[in-house]
Amino acid sequence: MSRKIGSRYTAHRILGRGSAGTVWLGVGPQGSPVAVKLLREDLASDQELVGRFVQERTALLCLDHPRIVKVRDLVVDGNDLALVMDLVRGTDLRTRLERERRLAPQAAAAIAADIADALAAAHAAGIVHRDVKPENVLLDAHAPTGPGGAPPALLTDFGIAKLIDAPSRGGGSKVVGTPDYVAPEIVEGLPPRASVDVYALATVLYELLAGFTPFGGGHPGAVLRRHVTERVAPLPGIPDELWQLLNQCLAKAPASRLRAPEMAARLRELLPSLAGLPPLDIDEPEPEAEAYERQDAHGTYGGDGGGYDTGTPYTDGPYAASGRGAVPLVHGGPSPDSTRDTHTSMRVPGADELAGGAHGTARAPRAHGSPRAGSARHRAAERRRRARLGMTAAALAAALGIGGWFALDGDGGEGSGPAAPTSTEDEAPPSP
């Protein structure tokens, strides 16, 4: 089913559906293939929102970099609001992660370096992406591969986060974004600056290496809280220099993070040392039961009336293969087969709500095969360890006792027991 998009473009078939709308395969005036992102009707019908978005048109059209999916045009036509972009032949990074779970360190670092280059160009132009995540990273399958066999990576959906983050008619401050990748300053209600993209990209890199995000798991509100209150846990087996880079880019204080050009340069410097390293062999930490993960029938959590409005999550896979994660474009409708919250609108939590958690290290990943702390397997291993220690101590004590017996035996003869005394107190005195 084809449809006209404005007067210059024709959309032929749907490539995927995401949090902001539907991506179509289309053609331009000269028959050149394009990707057309047709935004949701509720977004396109908000004239104030459309006006502010059109103001970004010049900046988006001027954003030209090999690692950024080029925006060719912005179409406003009746109820249609669409971004016309270059078509990238390939898949998104989420699809590859779902297939492979984790990547070798060199391939992961190469992809992250490409996206850091894209962010550096955008930040130099005064544009903050605000929604860096695997769904918005496209892998060009038709270009030569780079270090570790990684295809060139391109960042897409610039400007979409700003569109979705328009103030609601009901007012109030919101956290809008994908919980796993939201920087702590966003959770605390501060305005998004370039450093939020660096934090999100570091989270993506951690996920490429580990197969899971550092603060993910459970209710979105619990995830947001971990971003603010917990330190990232080291990954067993990760090269030290790569871990130091990750740890710095995931710093809670925005000023402590690397800037995007610095992150790209550091990653490329590390690429030769990562050659040949296999993917990390680790297990995901077990989910924790948290009070903030209790959800009532009204979509709030916390149990004290101070919960966050979770809004409606959307599943975002803008350039996924046709049929993968496809959802009907129903206003407010999530994917029927999705178990992952990829875009959530929440009230900014208060300081007292954020202060409720432990200010410690996030749940630590485990080396593959090692038991989870507190599990039945872990307790059994502890019992065996204590039994071995007890047996070792008993054997040592016995050895010391026998050794002392032989030391006292001295010249008393073989097996004759302790040496006889040479004199006794009750021996008769000599005769005068």
Buried (B, 14 or more C-beta within 10 A) or exposed (E): EEEEBBEBBBBBEBBBBBBBBBBBBBBBEEEEEBBBBBBBBEBBEBEEBBEEBEEBBEBBEEBEBEBBBBBBBBBBBEEBBBBBBBBBEBBBBBBBBBEEEBBBBBBBBBBBBBBBBBBBBBBEBEBBBBBBBBBBBBBBEEBEBBBBEBBBBBBBBBBBBBBBBBEEEEEEEBBBBBBBBBBBBBBBBEEBBBBBBBBBBBBBBBBBBBBBBBBBBBBBBBBBBBBBBBBBBBBBBBBEEBBEBBBBBBBBEBEEBBBBBBBBBBBBEBBEBBEEBEBBEBBBBEEEEBEBBBBEEEEBBBEEEBBBBBBBBBBBBBBBBEEBBBBEEEEEEBBEEBEBBBBBBBBBBEEEBBEBBEEEEBBBBBEEEBBBEEEEEEEEEEEEEEEEEEEEEEEEEEEEEEEEEEEEBEEEEEEEEEEEEEEEEEEEEEEE
